[in-house]
Amino acid sequence: MIIQTHILQKALDAALSTGADFADIFVEDTYSSNLSVLNSRPDKAIVGQLYGAGIRVVFGTEVVYVTTSDLSEKGLVKAALIAAQSQTGGASKIIKPIHLNNPNQFDSIHTFGDKPWEINRDKKMAWLNSADQHARSLSTHVTQVEAALNEKFQKVQIVNSRGVSVYDERAYSRFNVETFVETNGTKESSAENHGHMGTSEIFDRYDIKAMTKDTVDRALILTKSGFAPAGEMPVVLANAFGGVILHEACGHGLETTSVQTGDSVFADKMGQKIGNDCLTAIDDGTIANEWGSLSFDDEGMPTKKTTLIENGVVKSFLVDQVGAMKTGFEATGSGRKQSYKFAPASRMRNTFIAPGKDKFEDMIKDVDYGLFAKRMGGGSVNTSTGDYNFQVREAYIIRNGRIEEPVKGACLIGRGIDTLGKITKVASDLKMATGMCGSVSGSIPAGVGQPEVLVSSLMVGGKAK
């Protein structure tokens, strides 16, 4: 998929014809495949193709976005004119001619194996079914197994009125397994997922049997667990997906999507100290083959490593092109969107708490009574205030400096900026996890992560007294 440069130049000229300050075009060709196995049988095999373009024009602070699936010269120019003519008054500005280079030759730090459509589907189904069979071989208490493989291969071409012209390819593969068990009338489940920016390497990158065993073991532990206590207490958050709290409760507040409207508690915190010296938070889109990485963002800007918080001080926001126009902050290569059907917005890439100098064992020893949140689940967040409520899928009581009995039904309740201020220890063993992030520009792959961290005081919701 390459649209000839002279066609894109004509479409940009049309988009600017009524005096827009800025215009860009995003062209997409995406292949997707979703396969799943349920109870030892194939469940879903859905393959799709998405093909189209989005044209954005900016008049001052007003943004107009038009989409089309007609990628002919006529179709693109027509869509561009529709966007341009949404602004009345005619073109009073002198529009400088746009000179686009041919799209940059595709060159990426990310390496891909066989494309999704090049791999035999029966092989994929057999791989998924092996998870089902392994789970059942581990315990007679397993009642149901769901395993799924989601793949996407995206080709994009982006040009804008500042002369940017880039071509990029992105590939994503993600595996998920969920196991259900029943013991003495008690039913529980546990899920595990892993993904990366890549293709066929997923079959060698992850040990599907080990992942499946983890889900069986955790589900069985839950059937024997009592309920978590309620109250305010120290909480040790595990590494990897523990970083979802930073992502949801804090990361969105650092995006100019919310900062530019003043709807973020971080809007006036630039340069202020909001956490202890041990806290540094980073959003990095440059990690090779990491889930949330990109060579270019969806506005054609090279992606970057952005330090959001350094030693407890707010250092940067995540800034897209429109966010830069509205706030004056420099764009950070963070303009992202689900597909051509959405206008881009400032979004996270791989967001994590940087490694610290503390030891996990010392964190546990420092707690007389508290909670070890080993595996986080879903939750809800008010992105304006950062108030959150997250489920804990796997948790243990910490008593007298030791990890003791497992508990279930725990949730963590807090406010993002307050929680950051209560992180007193950060370990060194950073791990990343995969997630799908939803916002105004759709659902996108986003990496989350952290080492283990100690939060000195956090409200835990639970049923036990």
ABEGO torsion letter per residue (X at the ends): XBBBAAAAAAAAAAAAAAGBABBBBBBBBBBBBBBBBBGGBBABBBBBBBBEBBBBBBBEABBBBBBBABABAAAAAAAAAAAAAABBGEBABBBBBBBBBBBBBBBBABBBBBBAAABBAAAAAAAAAAAAAAAAAABAABABBBBBBBBBBBBBBBBBAAGBBBBBBBBBBBBBBBBBBBBGGBBBBBBBBBBBBEBAAAAAABBAAAAAAAAAAAAAAAAABBBBBBEBBBBBBBBEAAAAAAAAAAAAAABAAAAAAGABAAAAABGBBABBAABBBBBBAABBGBAABBABBAAGBBBBBBBABBGGBBABBBBBAAAAAAAGBBBAGABBBABAABBBBBBBBBBBBBBBABBAAAAAAABABBBBBABBBBBBBBAAAGBBBBBBABBBBBBGGBBBBBBBGBBBBBBAAAAAAABABBBABBBBBBBBBBBAAEBBBBBBBBBBBBBABBBBBBABX
